[in-house]
Each structure stands twice: as structure tokens, then as C-alpha cells.
Amino acid sequence: MSMITKYFAGVKVRFDPFAPSARPVRLFLSRLPSGIKIDFKVLPKQTTEKPFVEVTFRDKHVLQGNLETMNISDLAAHFNSHSRKLQIQDAIKE
């Protein structure tokens, strides 16, 4: 599933690169185009912080995905939901 990244203003990522939840975030990051501001933090193995991906859209709306329960398809669908709303608004304005 492809992601609509046209409306992303910034991405914030927190993850442990050795945890099973790291695979979806690596795939997510690989699908981002250049030019998007990415704020990332690598979590240590024994951390109490939860891994997450947070996307700030151009309209300042913020959505967060839980990496412990979501795979790459879930993340793409989750973030595409708001991107599609923005895409429809753009189409109406034209």
C-alpha cells in the first residue's frame, strides 16, 4: 500500500532499532520523500518509553501511530485517512 505523503509537514519517530516494532518504522521512513522534516530518537533497549510514529500535516493536524500494534499497512492506512481528506479539500478548491 502506498502512502500519500504530499500533505506531511513533519514526522516524529521514537523506536528501539532492535525491537520487533522497528521493522514497520524502518519501512515507513524509507517511503518518505526527501524534504520532510524528521525528528527521530533511538530508544535504548530497557526503556519505558513507548515507540511511536507521529505525523504533523500541513494543516497542523497531528496523528500518531502505535508501533507495538501496527504494521506498515496499518500505518499507511492510518495516515492516508487524513491525507485523503486534505486531497479532497484541495480538489474542491480547484
RAJONOR-V289868 format. One record per residue. N is the residue number from 1. RES is the residue in one small letter. PHI is phi in whole degrees, 0 to 359 (999 if undefined). PSI is psi in whole degrees, 0 to 359 (NA if undefined). Layout:
BEGIN
n = <N	N>
res = <RES	RES>
phi = <PHI	PHI>
psi = <PSI	PSI>
END
This chain:
BEGIN
n = <1	2	3	4	5	6	7	8	9	10	11	12	13	14	15	16	17	18	19	20	21	22	23	24	25	26	27	28	29	30	31	32	33	34	35	36	37	38	39	40	41	42	43	44	45	46	47	48	49	50	51	52	53	54	55	56	57	58	59	60	61	62	63	64	65	66	67	68	69	70	71	72	73	74	75	76	77	78	79	80	81	82	83	84	85	86	87	88	89	90	91	92	93	94>
res = <m	s	m	i	t	k	y	f	a	g	v	k	v	r	f	d	p	f	a	p	s	a	r	p	v	r	l	f	l	s	r	l	p	s	g	i	k	i	d	f	k	v	l	p	k	q	t	t	e	k	p	f	v	e	v	t	f	r	d	k	h	v	l	q	g	n	l	e	t	m	n	i	s	d	l	a	a	h	f	n	s	h	s	r	k	l	q	i	q	d	a	i	k	e>
phi = <999	269	255	268	262	303	260	283	260	197	227	240	229	229	199	265	295	258	276	300	286	285	299	300	289	296	295	300	296	290	268	279	284	291	100	273	288	242	251	234	220	272	273	288	303	261	260	263	289	272	288	203	236	234	245	258	269	299	271	73	286	240	238	236	248	269	286	285	241	249	261	296	294	296	298	299	295	298	282	292	301	282	300	294	299	293	296	294	299	296	294	291	293	282>
psi = <133	155	145	98	0	329	6	130	327	158	136	129	135	122	156	117	346	358	157	333	356	332	310	323	324	318	319	311	327	340	357	138	162	154	348	132	123	123	113	154	127	122	142	163	314	55	155	351	143	139	143	164	130	128	129	125	168	334	15	7	139	128	143	139	139	114	343	336	349	142	184	324	319	318	314	315	320	312	331	334	315	325	322	323	316	324	319	318	320	319	324	322	332	NA>
END
